[in-house]
Amino acid sequence: MTTPRSTPPRVPPAERGATRIADRVVAKIAAQAAREALAAQRAGPPGAAGAGAAPGAPHATVTVHHDIARVRVSLELDYPSDLAAQCAAVRRQVVRRVEECAAMSVPEVGIDIEHLHSAHTRTAALRSRKLR
């Protein structure tokens, strides 16, 4: 004879636990968001400021406290270009993507511009590679 199986009582969702997202994961989300924002800026009309090859991949560092992420992004940008517009686009995209993907609020996105790449130095670097 079999006895009916009793199902354990359901635990309310608020009491089940929490998922913790590591700082390095949020940093990767932020770096990818910065790449997306800069790619969108470079995809403007030909000859527009900022159009051309990507100078270097962005790098992000993040500090997370509860559900609040403070982000710092390091960039390499082309010069001359509208640096303020590029930084603003990066900030908007980082905030949007971290909120979407990690469900964290981002009250602060710091931008460090580590290098500016001029068309002149980029052309000279390409020439020196061809001569080798």
All heavy atoms as an XYZ file, in Angstrom:
973
protein
N       0.820     -1.165      0.000
C       0.000      0.000      0.000
C       0.881      1.252      0.000
O       1.885      1.320      0.667
C      -0.843     -0.039      1.252
C      -2.037      0.798      1.139
S      -3.013      0.612      2.610
C      -4.505      0.209      1.849
N       0.501      2.213     -0.761
C       1.296      3.442     -0.839
C       0.633      4.533     -0.024
O      -0.589      4.605      0.071
C       1.431      3.912     -2.297
O       0.135      4.169     -2.805
C       2.157      2.899     -3.143
N       1.466      5.346      0.529
C       0.935      6.474      1.292
C       1.041      7.730      0.432
O       1.988      7.888     -0.343
C       1.738      6.689      2.597
O       3.088      6.933      2.245
C       1.624      5.503      3.509
N       0.082      8.593      0.519
C       0.143      9.814     -0.298
C       1.337     10.670      0.117
O       1.647     10.786      1.302
C      -1.177     10.520     -0.015
C      -1.750      9.872      1.181
C      -1.095      8.533      1.354
N       1.999     11.206     -0.891
C       3.159     12.068     -0.625
C       2.673     13.469     -0.280
O       1.805     14.015     -0.940
C       4.038     12.156     -1.861
C       4.721     10.834     -2.156
C       5.509     10.919     -3.422
N       6.728     11.681     -3.203
C       7.603     11.936     -4.143
N       7.398     11.512     -5.360
N       8.676     12.622     -3.880
N       3.235     13.994      0.735
C       2.875     15.370      1.090
C       3.921     16.306      0.491
O       5.114     16.013      0.500
C       2.801     15.548      2.597
O       4.061     15.339      3.160
N       3.470     17.379     -0.055
C       4.400     18.351     -0.633
C       4.799     19.343      0.457
O       3.977     19.731      1.282
C       3.759     19.103     -1.818
O       2.590     19.761     -1.346
C       3.414     18.162     -2.944
N       6.062     19.714      0.451
C       6.494     20.677      1.472
C       5.820     22.024      1.229
O       5.471     22.358      0.094
C       8.003     20.771      1.263
C       8.257     20.254     -0.100
C       7.138     19.316     -0.431
N       5.616     22.769      2.275
C       4.974     24.082      2.103
C       5.854     24.993      1.251
O       7.070     24.934      1.322
C       4.835     24.618      3.527
C       5.836     23.862      4.327
C       6.006     22.524      3.655
N       5.224     25.811      0.431
C       5.967     26.743     -0.429
C       6.534     27.885      0.408
O       5.858     28.416      1.283
C       5.053     27.319     -1.496
C       4.688     26.306     -2.542
C       3.973     27.016     -3.706
N       4.161     26.258     -4.904
C       5.042     26.540     -5.853
N       5.804     27.587     -5.733
N       5.140     25.793     -6.918
N       7.761     28.231      0.084
C       8.426     29.347      0.754
C       8.161     30.601     -0.071
O       8.365     30.610     -1.285
C       9.943     29.093      0.862
C      10.644     30.275      1.505
C      10.214     27.806      1.623
N       7.691     31.662      0.568
C       7.441     32.905     -0.176
C       8.724     33.403     -0.857
O       9.819     33.237     -0.318
C       6.983     33.897      0.891
C       6.582     33.067      2.057
C       7.363     31.792      1.980
N       8.603     33.996     -2.039
C       9.794     34.444     -2.773
C      10.711     35.356     -1.974
O      11.926     35.269     -2.101
C       9.210     35.194     -3.976
C       7.864     34.608     -4.170
C       7.379     34.232     -2.798
N      10.171     36.220     -1.148
C      11.004     37.146     -0.379
C      11.869     36.436      0.643
O      12.872     36.971      1.100
C      10.132     38.182      0.307
N      11.519     35.211      0.998
C      12.263     34.477      2.016
C      13.168     33.400      1.420
O      13.798     32.655      2.152
C      11.279     33.834      2.991
C      10.471     34.839      3.761
C       9.435     34.183      4.652
O       9.520     32.963      4.879
O       8.528     34.901      5.100
N      13.259     33.302      0.118
C      14.039     32.238     -0.527
C      15.532     32.509     -0.578
O      16.311     31.610     -0.824
C      13.532     32.018     -1.952
C      12.174     31.406     -1.992
C      11.763     31.132     -3.415
N      10.350     30.836     -3.459
C       9.611     30.898     -4.535
N      10.156     31.228     -5.687
N       8.335     30.627     -4.486
N      15.955     33.716     -0.436
C      17.380     34.021     -0.543
C      17.612     35.133     -1.537
O      16.679     35.779     -2.001
N      18.861     35.341     -1.889
C      19.206     36.431     -2.803
C      20.290     35.975     -3.762
O      21.071     35.083     -3.455
C      19.691     37.632     -2.007
N      20.321     36.607     -4.899
C      21.376     36.372     -5.872
C      22.346     37.530     -5.776
O      21.944     38.695     -5.819
C      20.794     36.315     -7.296
O      19.829     35.269     -7.350
C      21.876     36.065     -8.321
N      23.617     37.213     -5.627
C      24.645     38.252     -5.554
C      25.415     38.261     -6.862
O      25.917     37.227     -7.293
C      25.599     37.982     -4.403
C      26.604     39.103     -4.226
C      27.589     38.819     -3.132
N      28.586     39.799     -2.882
C      29.403     40.378     -3.738
N      29.318     40.093     -4.999
N      30.308     41.235     -3.366
N      25.503     39.404     -7.486
C      26.251     39.557     -8.726
C      27.611     40.152     -8.375
O      27.704     41.210     -7.749
C      25.490     40.453     -9.722
C      24.132     39.828    -10.030
C      26.305     40.656    -10.989
C      23.220     40.692    -10.863
N      28.668     39.462     -8.778
C      30.029     39.887     -8.448
C      30.372     41.217     -9.114
O      29.896     41.523    -10.209
C      31.027     38.817     -8.892
N      31.231     41.983     -8.451
C      31.668     43.278     -8.982
C      32.272     43.130    -10.373
O      32.040     43.949    -11.252
C      32.704     43.916     -8.052
C      32.130     44.325     -6.713
O      30.975     43.976     -6.419
O      32.853     45.004     -5.956
N      33.066     42.081    -10.580
C      33.734     41.912    -11.880
C      32.731     41.660    -13.001
O      32.973     42.015    -14.140
C      34.787     40.824    -11.825
C      34.230     39.461    -11.598
C      35.301     38.427    -11.388
N      34.621     37.191    -11.046
C      35.068     36.014    -11.307
N      36.222     35.868    -11.893
N      34.382     34.959    -10.984
N      31.594     41.035    -12.680
C      30.550     40.821    -13.686
C      29.921     42.158    -14.069
O      29.716     42.448    -15.255
C      29.480     39.831    -13.173
C      28.307     39.743    -14.129
C      30.100     38.464    -12.928
N      29.648     42.985    -13.079
C      29.079     44.309    -13.346
C      30.098     45.147    -14.137
O      29.726     45.888    -15.047
C      28.669     45.011    -12.039
C      28.085     46.385    -12.314
C      27.667     44.152    -11.273
N      31.381     44.991    -13.829
C      32.422     45.716    -14.568
C      32.443     45.289    -16.034
O      32.603     46.126    -16.934
C      33.786     45.480    -13.925
N      32.259     44.012    -16.294
C      32.225     43.535    -17.686
C      31.000     44.080    -18.416
O      31.085     44.445    -19.588
C      32.240     42.009    -17.723
C      33.592     41.434    -17.354
C      33.584     39.926    -17.408
C      34.935     39.382    -16.994
N      34.994     37.924    -17.089
N      29.878     44.133    -17.726
C      28.664     44.714    -18.330
C      28.922     46.182    -18.672
O      28.575     46.652    -19.761
C      27.456     44.576    -17.378
C      27.074     43.102    -17.213
C      26.272     45.395    -17.880
C      26.083     42.851    -16.081
N      29.545     46.917    -17.752
C      29.818     48.340    -17.970
C      30.801     48.550    -19.120
O      30.604     49.455    -19.948
C      30.360     48.970    -16.686
N      31.850     47.737    -19.198
C      32.828     47.870    -20.282
C      32.176     47.586    -21.632
O      32.420     48.295    -22.618
C      34.011     46.938    -20.046
N      31.326     46.565    -21.691
C      30.626     46.244    -22.933
C      29.678     47.388    -23.318
O      29.584     47.752    -24.485
C      29.851     44.934    -22.801
C      29.049     44.552    -24.027
C      29.900     44.358    -25.273
O      31.015     43.859    -25.194
N      29.377     44.747    -26.412
N      29.006     47.949    -22.347
C      28.108     49.079    -22.620
C      28.890     50.271    -23.164
O      28.425     50.961    -24.085
C      27.356     49.471    -21.351
N      30.076     50.515    -22.623
C      30.912     51.613    -23.124
C      31.332     51.338    -24.571
O      31.301     52.250    -25.410
C      32.139     51.785    -22.234
N      31.692     50.088    -24.877
C      32.038     49.729    -26.259
C      30.859     49.977    -27.193
O      31.022     50.511    -28.292
C      32.454     48.252    -26.344
C      33.911     48.023    -26.042
C      34.339     46.604    -26.386
N      33.733     45.588    -25.534
C      34.157     45.260    -24.310
N      35.189     45.879    -23.789
N      33.549     44.328    -23.620
N      29.668     49.589    -26.744
C      28.457     49.798    -27.558
C      28.228     51.295    -27.826
O      27.921     51.686    -28.952
C      27.231     49.222    -26.847
C      27.222     47.721    -26.731
C      26.148     47.204    -25.782
O      25.377     48.023    -25.220
O      26.087     45.981    -25.593
N      28.377     52.110    -26.797
C      28.141     53.549    -26.946
C      29.157     54.174    -27.900
O      28.789     54.979    -28.759
C      28.203     54.235    -25.588
N      30.423     53.796    -27.764
C      31.450     54.360    -28.643
C      31.275     53.868    -30.076
O      31.493     54.629    -31.024
C      32.842     54.011    -28.113
C      33.210     54.677    -26.789
C      34.555     54.164    -26.298
C      33.209     56.187    -26.915
N      30.868     52.621    -30.255
C      30.628     52.098    -31.603
C      29.484     52.855    -32.264
O      29.538     53.167    -33.458
C      30.331     50.605    -31.549
N      28.455     53.166    -31.500
C      27.323     53.920    -32.049
C      27.770     55.334    -32.436
O      27.329     55.870    -33.450
C      26.183     53.984    -31.043
N      28.656     55.947    -31.654
C      29.178     57.276    -31.970
C      30.024     57.230    -33.241
O      29.949     58.116    -34.076
C      30.043     57.803    -30.818
C      29.272     58.175    -29.584
C      28.613     59.522    -29.716
O      29.225     60.467    -30.188
N      27.365     59.610    -29.329
N      30.831     56.182    -33.401
C      31.703     56.053    -34.574
C      30.929     55.698    -35.832
O      31.409     55.903    -36.923
C      32.758     54.988    -34.326
C      33.807     55.453    -33.374
C      34.930     54.441    -33.256
N      35.714     54.788    -32.106
C      35.620     54.199    -30.924
N      34.815     53.192    -30.747
N      36.355     54.607    -29.916
N      29.746     55.137    -35.671
C      28.957     54.713    -36.829
C      28.217     55.871    -37.470
O      27.359     55.658    -38.305
C      27.962     53.628    -36.407
N      28.565     57.075    -37.094
C      27.925     58.259    -37.680
C      28.240     58.369    -39.158
O      28.873     57.498    -39.743
N      27.825     59.451    -39.782
C      28.073     59.621    -41.209
C      29.564     59.673    -41.513
O      30.346     60.127    -40.688
C      27.388     60.952    -41.539
C      27.132     61.623    -40.249
C      27.108     60.565    -39.189
N      29.986     59.188    -42.682
C      31.406     59.214    -43.044
C      31.948     60.634    -42.986
O      31.293     61.588    -43.399
C      31.425     58.683    -44.482
C      30.135     57.947    -44.640
C      29.154     58.598    -43.714
N      33.153     60.764    -42.457
C      33.777     62.071    -42.341
C      33.360     62.832    -41.098
O      33.902     63.879    -40.804
N      32.392     62.287    -40.344
C      31.953     62.963    -39.120
C      33.002     62.780    -38.042
O      33.789     61.846    -38.062
C      30.618     62.390    -38.650
N      33.002     63.674    -37.076
C      33.942     63.556    -35.970
C      33.698     62.255    -35.244
O      32.570     61.887    -34.951
C      33.766     64.739    -35.009
N      34.773     61.543    -34.952
C      34.650     60.279    -34.241
C      34.513     59.090    -35.162
O      34.603     57.970    -34.713
N      34.294     59.301    -36.486
C      34.158     58.177    -37.394
C      35.529     57.567    -37.615
O      36.522     58.249    -37.694
C      33.566     58.637    -38.720
N      35.580     56.246    -37.682
C      36.851     55.575    -37.928
C      37.023     54.366    -37.051
O      36.092     53.892    -36.426
N      38.239     53.891    -37.007
C      38.541     52.672    -36.259
C      38.571     52.957    -34.761
O      38.877     54.057    -34.322
C      39.891     52.121    -36.697
N      38.244     51.931    -33.991
C      38.239     52.060    -32.539
C      39.673     52.116    -32.028
O      40.484     51.270    -32.358
C      37.510     50.871    -31.925
N      40.028     53.122    -31.207
C      41.396     53.231    -30.723
C      41.767     52.211    -29.661
O      42.882     51.740    -29.637
C      41.476     54.650    -30.181
C      40.083     55.096    -29.974
C      39.211     54.264    -30.864
N      40.885     51.853    -28.759
C      41.211     50.903    -27.697
C      39.962     50.508    -26.944
O      38.998     51.257    -26.894
N      39.992     49.324    -26.380
C      38.815     48.810    -25.675
C      38.672     49.493    -24.310
O      39.654     49.662    -23.592
C      38.940     47.307    -25.487
N      37.464     49.870    -23.945
C      37.226     50.462    -22.625
C      37.455     49.437    -21.511
O      37.298     48.230    -21.719
C      35.752     50.867    -22.666
C      35.371     50.884    -24.090
C      36.256     49.894    -24.768
N      37.816     49.936    -20.361
C      38.004     49.102    -19.175
C      37.192     49.728    -18.045
O      37.178     50.945    -17.903
C      39.486     49.050    -18.799
C      39.745     48.330    -17.530
N      39.678     46.954    -17.433
C      40.034     48.782    -16.292
C      39.937     46.607    -16.184
N      40.155     47.697    -15.473
N      36.506     48.896    -17.257
C      35.668     49.429    -16.178
C      36.041     48.800    -14.839
O      36.428     47.626    -14.774
C      34.196     49.166    -16.476
N      35.913     49.590    -13.794
C      36.013     49.096    -12.425
C      34.731     49.494    -11.716
O      34.160     50.556    -12.005
C      37.230     49.676    -11.678
O      37.166     51.095    -11.723
C      38.535     49.211    -12.291
N      34.281     48.649    -10.816
C      32.983     48.847    -10.173
C      33.102     48.576     -8.687
O      33.786     47.650     -8.265
C      31.927     47.898    -10.796
C      30.608     48.007    -10.070
C      31.730     48.199    -12.260
N      32.394     49.376     -7.919
C      32.216     49.116     -6.493
C      30.714     48.965     -6.265
O      29.944     49.860     -6.604
C      32.754     50.282     -5.647
O      34.120     50.488     -5.980
C      32.625     49.986     -4.172
N      30.326     47.809     -5.704
C      28.910     47.538     -5.464
C      28.665     47.496     -3.965
O      29.393     46.843     -3.217
C      28.481     46.191     -6.109
C      27.036     45.883     -5.773
C      28.686     46.232     -7.610
N      27.637     48.202     -3.532
C      27.197     48.179     -2.140
C      25.684     48.005     -2.173
O      24.973     48.885     -2.660
C      27.600     49.459     -1.415
C      27.286     49.444      0.040
N      27.915     48.601      0.918
C      26.401     50.155      0.759
C      27.424     48.806      2.132
N      26.501     49.755      2.058
N      25.218     46.864     -1.693
C      23.817     46.469     -1.790
C      23.436     46.423     -3.274
O      24.047     45.702     -4.028
C      22.905     47.372     -0.958
C      23.249     47.347      0.505
N      23.046     46.238      1.288
C      23.799     48.282      1.308
C      23.453     46.491      2.518
N      23.916     47.730      2.558
N      22.461     47.185     -3.701
C      22.062     47.186     -5.109
C      22.449     48.489     -5.810
O      21.783     48.924     -6.743
C      20.548     46.967     -5.228
C      20.159     45.540     -4.908
O      21.022     44.652     -5.052
O      19.002     45.303     -4.515
N      23.541     49.095     -5.347
C      24.014     50.345     -5.934
C      25.425     50.125     -6.467
O      26.303     49.666     -5.733
C      24.009     51.481     -4.894
C      22.579     51.710     -4.391
C      24.602     52.752     -5.480
C      22.484     52.661     -3.232
N      25.624     50.432     -7.744
C      26.934     50.258     -8.376
C      27.526     51.621     -8.709
O      26.867     52.452     -9.323
C      26.790     49.424     -9.647
N      28.754     51.830     -8.296
C      29.495     53.027     -8.678
C      30.530     52.564     -9.700
O      31.322     51.681     -9.421
C      30.154     53.670     -7.478
C      29.118     54.120     -6.465
C      29.634     55.200     -5.564
N      28.729     55.545     -4.496
C      27.577     56.167     -4.623
N      27.138     56.485     -5.794
N      26.838     56.453     -3.571
N      30.499     53.179    -10.865
C      31.276     52.695    -12.004
C      32.313     53.739    -12.416
O      32.033     54.941    -12.408
C      30.342     52.396    -13.203
C      31.123     51.875    -14.389
C      29.250     51.409    -12.809
N      33.495     53.266    -12.782
C      34.534     54.119    -13.362
C      34.981     53.437    -14.646
O      35.361     52.274    -14.636
C      35.712     54.282    -12.412
C      36.803     55.147    -13.010
C      37.676     55.792    -11.960
N      36.988     56.742    -11.101
C      36.661     57.998    -11.436
N      36.934     58.443    -12.630
N      36.060     58.790    -10.581
N      34.920     54.167    -15.757
C      35.262     53.625    -17.074
C      36.476     54.369    -17.612
O      36.512     55.602    -17.599
C      34.080     53.769    -18.061
C      34.433     53.188    -19.420
C      32.832     53.106    -17.518
N      37.471     53.610    -18.082
C      38.662     54.186    -18.716
C      38.528     54.032    -20.220
O      38.238     52.940    -20.709
C      39.922     53.467    -18.231
O      40.050     53.615    -16.837
N      38.756     55.142    -20.935
C      38.556     55.162    -22.386
C      39.793     55.653    -23.110
O      40.600     56.404    -22.562
C      37.406     56.115    -22.744
C      36.055     55.904    -22.096
C      35.121     57.053    -22.470
C      35.462     54.584    -22.535
N      39.895     55.248    -24.368
C      40.816     55.844    -25.332
C      39.930     56.396    -26.439
O      39.108     55.677    -26.987
C      41.783     54.798    -25.884
C      42.730     54.247    -24.842
C      43.744     53.282    -25.423
O      43.944     53.281    -26.658
O      44.338     52.543    -24.646
N      40.094     57.669    -26.744
C      39.216     58.321    -27.711
C      40.015     58.949    -28.843
O      41.189     59.295    -28.682
C      38.381     59.404    -27.019
C      37.469     58.943    -25.888
C      36.815     60.149    -25.223
C      36.425     57.981    -26.406
N      39.345     59.103    -29.988
C      39.935     59.813    -31.116
C      39.879     61.308    -30.838
O      38.979     61.801    -30.159
C      39.151     59.511    -32.397
C      39.368     58.089    -32.881
O      40.475     57.551    -32.668
O      38.432     57.526    -33.465
N      40.877     62.027    -31.396
C      40.916     63.468    -31.249
C      41.337     64.061    -32.578
O      42.228     63.510    -33.215
C      41.899     63.867    -30.147
C      41.884     65.338    -29.866
C      40.899     65.882    -29.063
C      42.831     66.173    -30.445
C      40.868     67.242    -28.823
C      42.793     67.530    -30.204
C      41.814     68.055    -29.391
O      41.774     69.399    -29.165
N      40.769     65.074    -33.083
C      39.715     65.873    -32.483
C      38.350     65.215    -32.674
O      38.071     64.614    -33.716
C      39.778     67.193    -33.245
C      40.338     66.826    -34.579
C      41.238     65.651    -34.344
N      37.549     65.319    -31.664
C      36.165     64.853    -31.695
C      35.443     65.504    -30.530
O      36.061     66.160    -29.695
C      36.093     63.330    -31.596
O      36.592     62.890    -30.354
N      34.160     65.291    -30.455
C      33.364     65.862    -29.366
C      33.491     64.941    -28.152
O      32.726     63.988    -27.989
C      31.912     66.009    -29.816
C      31.077     66.784    -28.821
O      31.557     67.039    -27.689
O      29.937     67.139    -29.170
N      34.488     65.199    -27.331
C      34.764     64.340    -26.178
C      33.608     64.333    -25.196
O      33.256     63.277    -24.646
C      36.050     64.794    -25.476
C      37.322     64.813    -26.340
C      38.498     65.328    -25.533
C      37.610     63.444    -26.901
N      32.997     65.489    -24.966
C      31.881     65.573    -24.015
C      30.705     64.721    -24.481
O      30.078     64.025    -23.679
C      31.451     67.020    -23.826
N      30.405     64.747    -25.770
C      29.288     63.952    -26.297
C      29.577     62.464    -26.177
O      28.684     61.677    -25.833
C      29.015     64.313    -27.756
N      30.821     62.070    -26.450
C      31.175     60.656    -26.330
C      31.072     60.193    -24.871
O      30.551     59.114    -24.595
C      32.587     60.409    -26.862
C      32.678     60.567    -28.367
C      34.070     60.317    -28.862
O      34.519     59.185    -28.845
N      34.752     61.368    -29.289
N      31.561     61.000    -23.951
C      31.484     60.647    -22.526
C      30.037     60.579    -22.053
O      29.668     59.680    -21.296
C      32.278     61.640    -21.688
S      34.064     61.527    -21.946
N      29.208     61.505    -22.507
C      27.791     61.500    -22.122
C      27.100     60.246    -22.660
O      26.303     59.620    -21.956
C      27.094     62.755    -22.637
N      27.420     59.862    -23.894
C      26.830     58.651    -24.481
C      27.266     57.413    -23.702
O      26.453     56.511    -23.444
C      27.232     58.520    -25.945
N      28.529     57.373    -23.294
C      29.020     56.237    -22.500
C      28.291     56.185    -21.163
O      27.831     55.119    -20.734
C      30.550     56.324    -22.302
C      31.022     55.346    -21.238
C      31.266     56.057    -23.625
N      28.166     57.319    -20.501
C      27.471     57.349    -19.204
C      26.034     56.833    -19.328
O      25.601     56.006    -18.541
C      27.440     58.767    -18.643
C      28.715     59.199    -18.003
C      28.547     60.554    -17.289
N      29.806     60.951    -16.725
C      30.653     61.793    -17.304
N      30.357     62.351    -18.464
N      31.790     62.105    -16.720
N      25.310     57.342    -20.325
C      23.912     56.911    -20.512
C      23.819     55.405    -20.764
O      22.984     54.717    -20.172
C      23.276     57.664    -21.692
C      22.835     59.065    -21.382
C      21.989     59.639    -22.510
N      22.671     59.594    -23.805
C      23.472     60.545    -24.269
N      23.699     61.619    -23.543
N      24.035     60.436    -25.453
N      24.676     54.897    -21.636
C      24.613     53.478    -21.992
C      25.008     52.593    -20.813
O      24.401     51.544    -20.583
C      25.510     53.203    -23.203
C      25.451     51.786    -23.721
C      24.132     51.443    -24.403
O      23.194     52.240    -24.450
N      24.054     50.250    -24.925
N      26.017     52.997    -20.053
C      26.446     52.205    -18.885
C      25.317     52.141    -17.863
O      24.995     51.065    -17.354
C      27.742     52.784    -18.274
C      28.015     52.189    -16.899
C      28.923     52.521    -19.204
N      24.699     53.273    -17.572
C      23.591     53.293    -16.607
C      22.466     52.378    -17.085
O      21.955     51.539    -16.333
C      23.079     54.731    -16.376
C      21.763     54.732    -15.615
C      24.124     55.547    -15.633
N      22.104     52.525    -18.359
C      20.989     51.734    -18.904
C      21.278     50.235    -18.869
O      20.460     49.449    -18.399
C      20.701     52.179    -20.343
C      19.444     51.576    -20.934
C      19.149     52.141    -22.314
N      20.047     51.669    -23.343
C      19.972     50.458    -23.900
N      19.053     49.607    -23.513
N      20.816     50.106    -24.840
N      22.466     49.830    -19.307
C      22.780     48.401    -19.392
C      22.968     47.762    -18.010
O      22.539     46.628    -17.795
C      24.023     48.177    -20.254
C      23.855     48.619    -21.680
C      22.883     47.782    -22.435
N      23.547     46.540    -22.779
C      22.930     45.432    -23.118
N      21.632     45.393    -23.180
N      23.611     44.355    -23.404
N      23.603     48.462    -17.078
C      23.777     47.889    -15.732
C      22.419     47.763    -15.051
O      22.152     46.751    -14.387
C      24.773     48.725    -14.897
C      24.775     48.282    -13.435
C      26.174     48.608    -15.475
N      21.547     48.756    -15.221
C      20.209     48.648    -14.640
C      19.437     47.492    -15.264
O      18.763     46.749    -14.561
C      19.452     49.961    -14.793
C      19.959     51.041    -13.855
C      19.267     52.379    -14.031
O      18.522     52.560    -15.018
O      19.491     53.255    -13.182
N      19.543     47.316    -16.593
C      18.837     46.228    -17.281
C      19.373     44.847    -16.905
O      18.606     43.939    -16.599
C      19.021     46.354    -18.805
C      18.135     47.308    -19.496
C      18.454     47.367    -20.997
O      19.334     46.624    -21.478
O      17.808     48.165    -21.679
N      20.690     44.689    -16.977
C      21.298     43.362    -16.848
C      21.535     42.924    -15.406
O      21.486     41.731    -15.114
C      22.619     43.314    -17.611
S      22.438     43.562    -19.379
N      21.831     43.870    -14.535
C      22.178     43.506    -13.158
C      21.155     43.989    -12.146
O      21.293     43.698    -10.956
C      23.553     44.067    -12.799
N      20.152     44.723    -12.591
C      19.114     45.259    -11.712
C      19.709     46.069    -10.561
O      19.311     45.947     -9.416
C      18.223     44.147    -11.187
N      20.700     46.892    -10.888
C      21.337     47.761     -9.903
C      21.189     49.206    -10.343
O      21.229     49.500    -11.534
C      22.834     47.442     -9.789
C      23.124     46.104     -9.230
S      24.905     45.880     -9.117
C      24.939     44.207     -8.510
N      21.033     50.094     -9.378
C      21.007     51.509     -9.729
C      22.450     52.004     -9.842
O      23.349     51.505     -9.158
C      20.228     52.320     -8.700
O      20.885     52.287     -7.465
N      22.656     52.969    -10.717
C      23.996     53.503    -10.971
C      23.935     55.022    -10.819
O      23.633     55.735    -11.762
C      24.483     53.118    -12.387
C      25.915     53.594    -12.603
C      24.370     51.626    -12.611
N      24.202     55.526     -9.604
C      24.116     56.970     -9.402
C      25.327     57.721     -9.940
O      25.281     58.933    -10.104
C      24.038     57.102     -7.880
C      24.756     55.907     -7.370
C      24.470     54.809     -8.360
N      26.409     56.999    -10.218
C      27.653     57.679    -10.575
C      28.431     56.852    -11.592
O      28.671     55.668    -11.391
C      28.475     57.825     -9.292
C      29.837     58.390     -9.431
C      30.530     58.424     -8.069
O      29.871     58.670     -7.053
O      31.742     58.179     -8.058
N      28.805     57.498    -12.702
C      29.699     56.880    -13.689
C      30.832     57.860    -13.930
O      30.637     58.925    -14.519
C      28.977     56.569    -15.025
C      29.959     55.982    -16.031
C      27.815     55.626    -14.813
N      32.009     57.508    -13.434
C      33.187     58.342    -13.656
C      33.868     57.923    -14.946
O      33.925     56.745    -15.272
N      34.374     58.899    -15.688
C      35.046     58.630    -16.955
C      36.493     59.102    -16.846
O      36.749     60.256    -16.472
C      34.371     59.376    -18.130
C      32.896     59.028    -18.239
C      35.115     59.092    -19.434
C      32.574     57.689    -18.813
N      37.429     58.216    -17.157
C      38.843     58.567    -17.263
C      39.234     58.425    -18.725
O      39.085     57.344    -19.305
C      39.723     57.617    -16.442
C      39.506     57.754    -14.945
O      39.220     58.876    -14.497
O      39.639     56.743    -14.235
N      39.724     59.498    -19.321
C      40.226     59.414    -20.688
C      41.734     59.193    -20.575
O      42.479     60.097    -20.197
C      39.901     60.688    -21.494
C      38.396     60.890    -21.556
C      40.503     60.588    -22.901
C      37.965     62.184    -22.211
N      42.151     57.959    -20.867
C      43.555     57.601    -20.689
C      44.440     58.037    -21.853
O      45.591     58.388    -21.646
C      43.684     56.094    -20.485
C      43.092     55.640    -19.173
C      43.361     54.185    -18.882
O      43.696     53.421    -19.817
O      43.233     53.805    -17.706
N      43.905     57.967    -23.063
C      44.673     58.356    -24.249
C      43.764     59.053    -25.247
O      42.606     58.675    -25.401
C      45.294     57.135    -24.941
C      46.321     56.439    -24.133
N      46.042     55.317    -23.392
C      47.638     56.692    -23.937
C      47.139     54.918    -22.779
N      48.118     55.733    -23.082
N      44.334     60.025    -25.931
C      43.673     60.643    -27.076
C      44.502     60.280    -28.297
O      45.719     60.437    -28.302
C      43.602     62.165    -26.916
C      42.692     62.681    -25.820
C      42.835     64.195    -25.683
C      41.247     62.304    -26.089
N      43.834     59.772    -29.319
C      44.516     59.348    -30.534
C      44.158     60.312    -31.658
O      43.003     60.393    -32.062
C      44.087     57.927    -30.929
C      44.447     56.914    -29.899
N      45.691     56.342    -29.826
C      43.726     56.375    -28.883
C      45.725     55.488    -28.821
N      44.543     55.487    -28.221
N      45.152     61.021    -32.171
C      44.886     61.933    -33.279
C      45.001     61.182    -34.599
O      45.645     60.134    -34.681
C      45.865     63.104    -33.261
O      47.152     62.663    -33.642
N      44.385     61.720    -35.619
C      44.461     61.106    -36.946
C      45.911     61.078    -37.413
O      46.348     60.126    -38.059
C      43.596     61.878    -37.921
N      46.688     62.089    -37.064
C      48.088     62.162    -37.468
C      48.902     61.011    -36.863
O      49.646     60.335    -37.565
C      48.690     63.508    -37.048
C      50.156     63.609    -37.294
N      50.689     63.731    -38.560
C      51.205     63.577    -36.438
C      52.003     63.758    -38.463
N      52.338     63.690    -37.199
N      48.779     60.785    -35.560
C      49.560     59.709    -34.930
C      49.073     58.344    -35.383
O      49.863     57.421    -35.521
C      49.507     59.793    -33.392
O      48.144     59.721    -32.968
C      50.149     61.066    -32.884
N      47.777     58.214    -35.645
C      47.244     56.933    -36.117
C      47.784     56.628    -37.515
O      48.202     55.522    -37.817
C      45.713     56.959    -36.107
C      45.099     55.618    -36.389
C      43.584     55.586    -36.201
N      42.872     56.744    -36.699
C      42.356     57.699    -35.935
N      42.465     57.654    -34.629
N      41.725     58.712    -36.465
N      47.850     57.635    -38.392
C      48.380     57.459    -39.745
C      49.860     57.129    -39.689
O      50.339     56.249    -40.409
C      48.145     58.736    -40.586
O      46.757     59.039    -40.556
C      48.600     58.555    -42.012
N      50.605     57.803    -38.824
C      52.032     57.528    -38.690
C      52.275     56.116    -38.184
O      53.186     55.421    -38.651
C      52.675     58.547    -37.747
N      51.463     55.641    -37.254
C      51.613     54.280    -36.724
C      51.314     53.246    -37.806
O      52.014     52.240    -37.914
C      50.687     54.075    -35.530
N      50.320     53.516    -38.645
C      49.998     52.587    -39.738
C      51.135     52.552    -40.755
O      51.495     51.487    -41.246
C      48.687     52.987    -40.410
C      47.420     52.731    -39.613
C      46.205     53.308    -40.346
C      47.226     51.254    -39.361
N      51.717     53.708    -41.052
C      52.840     53.750    -41.997
C      54.024     52.965    -41.477
O      54.679     52.259    -42.211
C      53.240     55.198    -42.260
C      52.489     55.808    -43.379
C      53.153     57.106    -43.819
N      52.117     58.068    -44.024
C      52.032     59.261    -43.474
N      52.960     59.678    -42.683
N      51.031     60.046    -43.720
N      54.331     53.132    -40.186
C      55.503     52.429    -39.624
C      55.280     50.918    -39.635
O      56.228     50.163    -39.824
C      55.800     52.927    -38.218
O      54.804     52.524    -37.320
N      54.046     50.462    -39.452
C      53.776     49.026    -39.529
C      53.970     48.499    -40.945
O      54.453     47.403    -41.158
C      52.349     48.723    -39.072
C      52.183     48.739    -37.593
C      50.822     48.238    -37.200
N      50.406     48.931    -36.015
C      49.188     49.262    -35.710
N      48.191     48.941    -36.515
N      48.888     49.907    -34.609
N      53.558     49.310    -41.944
C      53.700     48.893    -43.339
C      55.151     48.831    -43.764
O      55.535     48.017    -44.590
C      52.928     49.836    -44.260
C      51.427     49.692    -44.148
C      50.727     50.667    -45.060
C      49.235     50.572    -44.913
N      48.535     51.543    -45.766
N      55.996     49.704    -43.206
C      57.406     49.734    -43.579
C      58.192     48.562    -43.006
O      59.250     48.228    -43.509
C      58.036     51.054    -43.115
C      57.519     52.324    -43.814
C      58.147     53.551    -43.185
C      57.809     52.261    -45.305
N      57.700     47.940    -41.998
C      58.426     46.827    -41.358
C      58.425     45.621    -42.193
O      57.948     45.068    -42.916
C      57.816     46.488    -40.017
C      58.070     47.568    -39.020
C      57.495     47.171    -37.689
N      57.504     48.335    -36.816
C      56.926     48.384    -35.662
N      56.272     47.366    -35.215
N      56.978     49.449    -34.927
